[in-house]
Amino acid sequence: QVQLVESGGGLVQIGDSLRLSCAASGRTFGLSLMGWFRQAPGKEREFIGVINLIDGSTRYVDSVKGRFTMSRDNAKNTLYLQMISLKPEDTAVYYCAATGTTWNLNLPASQFNYWGQGTQVTVST
């Protein structure tokens, strides 16, 4: 089993930056992909980005390209999401997810095996 714990969320203003962290523990040696998703009130969970833990390749949703950047520290088993130029529409609960079954960057959310509990990001107007 793998446990994921997100942190770093909070209340920020428009244009601010924030960095989220996702610490993985347990049987992390078998993980191949980690990703970020978010869910705003009344909306479905939305894909943000995914990273291949082996070669570092990434894929992002168009709405965050140029503003959000994922990085990982394999020694610390931690995934980061650096967010800049935050907008009110970025307000959501942000979730970290992971899987060890594939390196496919187009993996749908339903195929990720492990999920964190989420961290709230609120961008104040």
C-alpha positions in Angstrom: 0.0 0.0 0.0 1.0 3.6 -0.6 -0.1 6.6 1.5 -0.3 10.1 0.0 -0.5 13.2 2.2 -0.9 16.6 0.6 0.0 19.9 2.2 0.6 23.5 1.4 -3.0 24.6 0.6 -4.4 27.9 1.9 -6.1 31.2 1.3 -4.3 33.4 -1.2 -5.1 36.4 -3.3 -5.4 36.7 -7.1 -2.0 36.6 -8.7 -0.3 35.0 -5.7 1.8 31.8 -5.8 1.5 28.6 -3.8 3.4 25.4 -3.7 1.6 22.1 -2.8 3.4 19.0 -1.6 2.5 15.4 -1.8 4.5 13.1 0.4 4.3 9.4 -0.4 5.0 6.6 2.0 4.7 2.9 2.1 5.5 0.8 -0.9 6.6 3.7 -3.1 9.3 1.8 -5.0 6.7 0.5 -7.5 5.2 3.8 -8.4 5.4 5.0 -12.0 3.1 8.0 -12.3 2.0 10.7 -9.9 -0.5 13.4 -10.7 -2.5 16.3 -9.4 -6.3 16.7 -9.7 -8.7 19.2 -8.3 -12.3 19.4 -7.5 -14.3 22.7 -7.1 -17.6 22.8 -5.3 -20.4 21.4 -7.5 -18.0 20.3 -10.2 -16.4 17.0 -11.2 -12.8 16.2 -10.4 -10.5 17.8 -12.9 -7.1 16.6 -14.2 -4.3 19.1 -13.7 -1.1 17.3 -14.5 0.8 14.0 -14.4 4.5 13.2 -14.2 6.4 10.0 -15.1 8.5 9.3 -12.1 11.1 7.5 -14.2 11.9 9.9 -16.9 10.2 13.1 -15.6 8.0 13.6 -18.6 4.8 15.5 -17.9 1.4 16.4 -19.2 -0.8 19.3 -18.1 -4.3 20.4 -18.8 -4.3 23.5 -21.0 -5.8 25.8 -18.4 -2.8 25.6 -16.2 0.0 25.4 -18.7 2.6 28.2 -18.0 1.2 28.7 -14.5 1.5 25.3 -12.8 4.7 23.2 -12.7 5.1 19.8 -11.2 8.4 18.6 -9.8 9.5 15.6 -7.8 12.1 14.8 -5.2 12.6 11.1 -5.5 14.8 10.9 -2.5 12.1 12.4 -0.4 9.3 10.6 -2.2 7.6 13.9 -2.6 5.7 15.5 -5.5 5.3 19.2 -5.8 2.9 21.5 -7.6 4.2 25.1 -8.0 1.3 27.4 -8.8 1.7 31.0 -9.9 -0.6 33.7 -11.1 -3.5 32.1 -9.2 -7.0 32.9 -10.3 -10.4 32.5 -8.5 -11.2 29.6 -10.8 -8.2 27.8 -9.3 -10.2 27.5 -6.1 -10.7 23.8 -5.3 -9.6 20.9 -3.2 -6.4 19.6 -4.7 -5.6 15.9 -4.7 -2.5 14.0 -5.3 -2.7 10.5 -7.0 -0.3 7.8 -7.8 -0.1 4.5 -9.6 2.4 1.8 -10.3 0.6 0.1 -13.2 1.5 2.1 -16.2 3.7 5.0 -17.6 0.8 6.2 -19.7 0.5 10.0 -19.2 -3.0 9.8 -20.5 -4.2 7.6 -17.7 -7.7 8.6 -16.5 -8.4 9.5 -12.9 -10.3 6.3 -12.4 -7.1 4.2 -13.0 -5.0 5.8 -10.3 -4.7 3.4 -7.4 -3.8 5.8 -4.6 -5.2 9.1 -3.5 -4.5 11.6 -0.9 -7.1 13.3 1.3 -6.8 16.6 -0.5 -5.8 20.1 0.5 -7.9 23.2 0.0 -6.8 26.1 -2.1 -8.9 29.2 -2.1 -8.1 32.2 -4.3 -9.8 35.2 -2.9 -11.3 37.9 -5.1 
